[in-house]
Amino acid sequence: MTELEGGGFKLGTGSSSEISFFLDVDEDNFSSIYVKRQLKRSDTVQDCILFNENENWYGGPEQMDQRYPVQKFEFTDYAYITKELHSAAIMERYWFSTSTFFILIDYETPLFIDQNAEKICFTAKKQLPYDTHADKFTFNYRIGGGKSVKEMHVNVINRYLGKPSGLPDLRLIKYPIWNTWVNYGRQINESLVADYAQNIIDNEFGHSLLDIDDFWEECYGSLEVNKTNFGNLKQLTTKLKNDGFIVGMWT
């Protein structure tokens, strides 16, 4: 064991076997330890948490068939990135238990999870779909707990996760949201969207957001404007904003 500056210590001497611990927070109602590893591209490291029958765990990826606690899900070598599969659009690297324990894994870690009713394992390895070219990578995370689940969760948010600092545009709550898909489906163009907005105004309908849906872009995910159907998208969106609309574009 080697003592480190800042009150930490290091175990091991080799790359994949070397691990450092730093006391991050030590207070009456909350404590946290920062665990750090520096790994080579060829390394694969896995840490696991065994589930206790007297506790429940929450967190993990968004799923089409969402169930809680997480013990109800099974994953095998599951790359922890947003993906179309199961509509996994939210992938916060944060899990916590009713026994007031949490783990928060750094975003830079190329993370895979294996999970069943008995345990969850976190694996760090340089494999696709992550970047595989860098010679080194890190496997860093925080573990800790608090006096209660609420106090622990609030501390994690305030210290690490962060939260919005402002308010949403209240028009989105107060007035209707309009979407081109409802009337037209995919077959839209610049003049059609302009006519749609003018009809809303002429009929004195309340409005906040006008969402331009499918096929304003060349193909899904390209973020390249379809110049055939939207030859002057900037001019269109400027007029919509001048007419009092918030303009959204579906991706």
matplotlib code that plots the C-alpha trace (Angstrom):
import matplotlib.pyplot as plt

x = [0.0, 1.2, -0.1, -1.0, -1.4, -4.8, -5.4, -5.6, -3.8, -2.9, -2.9, -0.9, 2.0, 0.9, -1.4, -4.5, -4.0, -3.4, -6.2, -6.4, -8.8, -9.5, -11.8, -14.0, -16.5, -16.7, -19.7, -22.3, -25.1, -23.0, -19.7, -18.1, -14.9, -13.4, -12.0, -9.5, -7.8, -5.5, -5.7, -4.0, -5.9, -5.6, -7.0, -10.4, -11.5, -14.8, -16.2, -19.5, -22.2, -24.0, -27.7, -29.0, -32.5, -33.4, -32.7, -33.8, -31.7, -32.7, -31.1, -29.7, -30.8, -34.2, -36.1, -39.2, -40.6, -39.4, -39.5, -38.2, -36.2, -33.4, -33.1, -36.1, -33.8, -31.1, -28.3, -25.3, -22.3, -24.5, -22.7, -23.8, -24.5, -27.7, -29.2, -32.3, -32.5, -35.3, -35.6, -32.6, -32.4, -31.3, -28.2, -27.2, -24.3, -25.8, -27.3, -28.5, -30.1, -32.7, -29.9, -28.5, -25.5, -24.7, -22.3, -21.6, -19.3, -17.4, -18.7, -15.2, -15.2, -16.0, -18.6, -20.5, -22.9, -23.9, -26.9, -29.3, -31.4, -28.3, -25.8, -24.7, -21.2, -19.5, -16.9, -14.4, -12.8, -11.7, -14.2, -16.8, -18.9, -16.4, -13.2, -10.7, -7.6, -6.3, -3.5, -4.9, -8.3, -9.7, -12.2, -13.2, -16.2, -17.6, -19.2, -20.7, -23.9, -25.9, -28.2, -31.2, -32.0, -33.3, -30.2, -27.9, -29.7, -29.8, -26.1, -25.3, -27.3, -25.9, -22.2, -21.9, -24.9, -26.0, -29.5, -31.1, -30.4, -33.3, -37.0, -38.4, -40.2, -43.6, -45.3, -44.6, -46.9, -49.5, -50.2, -50.7, -47.8, -48.3, -46.6, -46.5, -46.7, -50.3, -51.7, -49.1, -47.0, -43.6, -44.6, -43.8, -42.0, -41.3, -44.6, -46.7, -45.2, -45.7, -49.3, -49.8, -48.5, -50.7, -53.8, -53.1, -52.8, -55.8, -58.0, -56.7, -55.5, -53.1, -49.6, -46.2, -44.0, -44.3, -42.4, -41.2, -41.2, -40.0, -38.2, -36.8, -33.4, -31.8, -32.1, -32.6, -29.8, -27.9, -28.8, -28.4, -31.3, -33.3, -32.7, -35.4, -38.2, -36.6, -34.7, -34.6, -35.1, -33.5, -36.0, -38.9, -37.8, -37.2, -40.7, -42.2, -40.3, -41.5, -45.1, -44.7, -43.8, -41.0, -39.5, -38.6, -37.1, -37.5, -34.4]
y = [0.0, 3.5, 6.7, 9.4, 13.2, 14.3, 11.5, 8.6, 5.4, 3.0, -0.8, -2.9, -2.2, -3.3, -1.4, -3.6, -4.5, -1.0, 0.8, 4.1, 5.3, 8.9, 10.0, 12.5, 13.5, 12.5, 14.2, 13.1, 12.6, 11.7, 10.1, 9.3, 7.5, 8.1, 5.0, 5.4, 3.1, 3.9, 1.0, -0.2, -0.7, -4.5, -4.5, -5.7, -4.9, -5.8, -4.8, -6.3, -5.5, -8.4, -7.7, -8.1, -9.7, -7.0, -4.1, -2.8, -1.0, 1.7, 3.4, 1.8, 2.4, 3.6, 0.7, 0.3, -2.1, -0.1, -2.1, -1.4, -2.4, -3.1, -6.7, -7.4, -6.8, -9.0, -7.6, -9.4, -7.5, -4.5, -1.5, 1.4, 4.1, 5.5, 3.3, 2.5, -0.9, -0.9, 2.9, 3.4, 7.1, 7.8, 6.1, 7.9, 6.0, 6.2, 3.4, 3.5, 1.2, 1.4, 0.6, 4.1, 3.0, 4.5, 4.1, 6.8, 5.9, 8.5, 9.2, 8.6, 4.9, 2.5, 0.8, -2.5, -4.1, -7.6, -7.9, -10.5, -11.0, -11.6, -9.0, -6.2, -6.2, -3.1, -3.9, -1.4, -2.4, -0.9, -2.5, -1.3, 0.7, 2.8, 4.3, 1.5, 3.5, 5.2, 3.3, 4.1, 4.6, 5.1, 3.2, 5.7, 5.8, 7.1, 4.9, 6.1, 6.5, 8.6, 8.5, 8.2, 7.5, 11.1, 12.7, 10.6, 11.3, 15.0, 15.0, 13.1, 15.6, 18.7, 17.5, 15.5, 15.2, 18.8, 20.1, 22.7, 26.2, 27.9, 27.5, 26.1, 28.5, 28.8, 29.0, 25.3, 24.6, 27.4, 27.1, 24.2, 22.5, 21.9, 19.2, 18.7, 14.9, 15.1, 16.6, 15.6, 12.7, 12.6, 14.4, 18.0, 21.0, 24.6, 26.0, 23.5, 24.3, 28.0, 27.4, 25.3, 28.1, 30.7, 28.6, 28.4, 32.2, 32.9, 30.6, 32.4, 29.1, 29.5, 28.3, 27.8, 25.3, 24.4, 21.2, 20.4, 16.6, 14.0, 14.7, 18.2, 16.4, 14.3, 11.1, 10.1, 11.4, 13.2, 16.7, 17.8, 19.9, 18.5, 21.4, 20.1, 20.5, 23.2, 25.5, 28.3, 26.9, 29.8, 32.3, 30.0, 29.6, 33.4, 34.1, 31.5, 33.1, 36.6, 35.2, 34.1, 30.4, 28.5, 26.4, 22.8, 20.2, 16.5, 14.3]
z = [0.0, -0.9, 0.6, -1.8, -1.5, -0.5, 2.0, -0.5, -0.9, -3.7, -3.9, -6.3, -8.6, -12.1, -14.5, -14.3, -10.7, -9.5, -7.8, -5.8, -3.2, -2.1, 0.6, -1.2, 1.4, 5.1, 6.9, 9.4, 6.9, 3.8, 2.8, -0.5, -1.7, -5.2, -6.7, -9.6, -12.1, -15.0, -17.5, -20.7, -23.9, -23.5, -19.9, -18.9, -15.3, -13.6, -10.2, -8.9, -6.4, -4.8, -4.2, -0.7, -0.3, 2.2, -0.2, -3.6, -6.2, -8.6, -11.6, -14.8, -18.4, -19.6, -21.2, -23.3, -20.6, -17.5, -14.3, -10.8, -8.8, -11.2, -10.0, -12.3, -15.4, -16.9, -19.0, -20.6, -21.7, -22.3, -23.7, -21.5, -24.2, -25.5, -28.3, -30.3, -28.6, -26.1, -26.5, -24.2, -24.5, -20.9, -19.5, -16.3, -14.7, -11.2, -9.1, -5.5, -3.0, -0.2, 2.2, 1.3, -0.8, -4.2, -7.1, -9.7, -12.6, -14.6, -18.1, -19.6, -18.7, -21.6, -19.5, -20.0, -17.4, -16.6, -14.4, -13.0, -9.8, -7.7, -8.7, -11.1, -12.6, -14.1, -16.7, -18.2, -21.5, -24.8, -27.1, -29.7, -29.6, -27.7, -29.1, -29.3, -30.4, -27.3, -25.5, -22.0, -20.4, -16.9, -14.7, -12.1, -9.8, -6.6, -3.9, -0.7, 1.4, 3.8, 6.8, 4.5, 0.9, 0.4, 2.1, 0.0, -3.2, -2.6, -1.8, -5.0, -7.1, -5.4, -5.4, -8.6, -11.0, -10.9, -11.7, -13.9, -12.8, -14.7, -15.6, -18.8, -21.1, -19.4, -22.8, -23.3, -20.3, -20.8, -24.5, -27.0, -28.8, -32.5, -34.5, -38.3, -38.0, -36.7, -39.9, -42.5, -41.5, -43.2, -46.4, -45.4, -47.1, -46.4, -47.8, -46.1, -42.7, -43.3, -44.3, -41.2, -38.9, -40.7, -40.2, -36.5, -36.4, -38.6, -36.4, -33.3, -31.7, -28.8, -29.6, -28.1, -29.9, -33.6, -34.0, -37.6, -37.7, -40.1, -43.2, -42.7, -42.8, -45.6, -43.6, -40.0, -37.8, -40.6, -39.3, -42.9, -44.2, -47.1, -49.5, -51.9, -49.4, -47.3, -49.5, -47.0, -43.6, -41.8, -43.4, -42.4, -38.8, -38.5, -39.7, -37.3, -34.4, -35.4, -35.4, -31.8, -32.2, -30.5, -33.3, -32.7, -35.1, -34.5, -34.6]

ax = plt.figure().add_subplot(projection="3d")
ax.plot(x, y, z, "-o")
ax.set_aspect("equal")
plt.show()
